[in-house]
Amino acid sequence: MPLTHDAIQALPNWRTAAYLRDLLMSSGVLPHLDRRLLLFERWLAQWISTTADTEHARTLQHFATWHQLRKLRAKAARSPLGTSTTQESRQQITQTGAFLV
């Protein structure tokens, strides 16, 4: 397995992946990225994959990519993300999914 953020993101157990990533980032093996942003991206991929309607899933992916992730990445570049910031983004995506249904 290559030591990249993408490879670790693909691990099936999110807790193991988070622990391993934190360890590798703190030791300098991987470049530092915001932990909450990485966990949000993992949640998003899993949540969208559970969406039954493919058109809704595509719409949610576009909304998440161009609105939520863009905003979160810009904030993470300035300072570490807070819990409330990622929870608000999750709530907006969840509500968007409910609206589409």
FENGIGI-V253368 format. One record per residue. N is the residue number from 0. RES is the residue in one small letter. SS is DSSP state (a for helix, b for strand, c for the rest). Layout:
n,res,ss
N,RES,SS
N,RES,SS
This chain:
n,res,ss
0,m,c
1,p,c
2,l,c
3,t,c
4,h,a
5,d,a
6,a,a
7,i,a
8,q,a
9,a,c
10,l,c
11,p,c
12,n,c
13,w,a
14,r,a
15,t,a
16,a,a
17,a,a
18,y,a
19,l,a
20,r,a
21,d,a
22,l,a
23,l,a
24,m,a
25,s,a
26,s,c
27,g,c
28,v,c
29,l,c
30,p,c
31,h,c
32,l,c
33,d,c
34,r,a
35,r,a
36,l,a
37,l,a
38,l,a
39,f,a
40,e,a
41,r,a
42,w,a
43,l,a
44,a,a
45,q,a
46,w,a
47,i,a
48,s,a
49,t,c
50,t,c
51,a,c
52,d,c
53,t,a
54,e,a
55,h,a
56,a,a
57,r,a
58,t,a
59,l,a
60,q,a
61,h,a
62,f,a
63,a,a
64,t,a
65,w,a
66,h,a
67,q,a
68,l,a
69,r,a
70,k,a
71,l,a
72,r,a
73,a,a
74,k,a
75,a,a
76,a,a
77,r,a
78,s,c
79,p,c
80,l,c
81,g,c
82,t,a
83,s,a
84,t,a
85,t,a
86,q,a
87,e,a
88,s,a
89,r,a
90,q,a
91,q,a
92,i,a
93,t,a
94,q,a
95,t,a
96,g,a
97,a,a
98,f,a
99,l,a
100,v,c
